[in-house]
């Protein structure tokens, strides 16, 4: 009976906390608010390119590089096993 009572109390506490009218902001939100009060951030375009990033390469190039590397490793391992004296 004690465990069930604890579960009910915990559920009540969660409902009470979720229903609070005023919720305290997180530490990160408070830190950013304080920083932006002194030095507000500039406008940022929607999904703007990150600084220092060049044009994107095709995903096919990445795929070819990965598959080529895997094929080279397979060939190298096969060659090493072929040359190994038994």
C-alpha positions, -999 to +999 in steps of 0.1 A: +000+000+000+030+023+007+043+020-029+009+028-044+005+059-022+040+071-033+031+067-070-001+086-065+017+114-047+044+116-074+017+117-101-001+145-082+032+164-079+038+162-116+003+173-125+007+202-100+041+212-115+029+210-151-002+231-143+018+259-128+011+294-143+047+306-142+075+283-151+111+293-144+133+294-175+162+271-178+197+281-169+206+283-206+176+305-214+186+329-185+222+330-197+212+338-233+187+365-221+214+382-200+239+380-229+214+393-255+203+422-232+239+436-235+247+425-270+216+414-291+223+389-319+221+401-355+195+389-380+201+354-393+187+342-426+165+311-425+188+281-430+217+302-439+250+286-449+274+282-421+305+305-423+336+290-439+317+263-458+321+260-495+296+248-521+283+213-514+295+183-533+272+158-548+264+128-526+274+106-554+310+117-550+310+107-513+294+073-522+320+066-549+348+075-525+334+052-497+328+023-521+362+027-537+379+026-503+360-005-493+369-022-526+406-013-522+407-028-487+390-060-499+416-063-528+445-055-505+434-082-480+429-107-507+463-100-521+479-103-487+461-137-481+471-149-516+508-141-511+510-155-475+528-189-476+509-217-458 
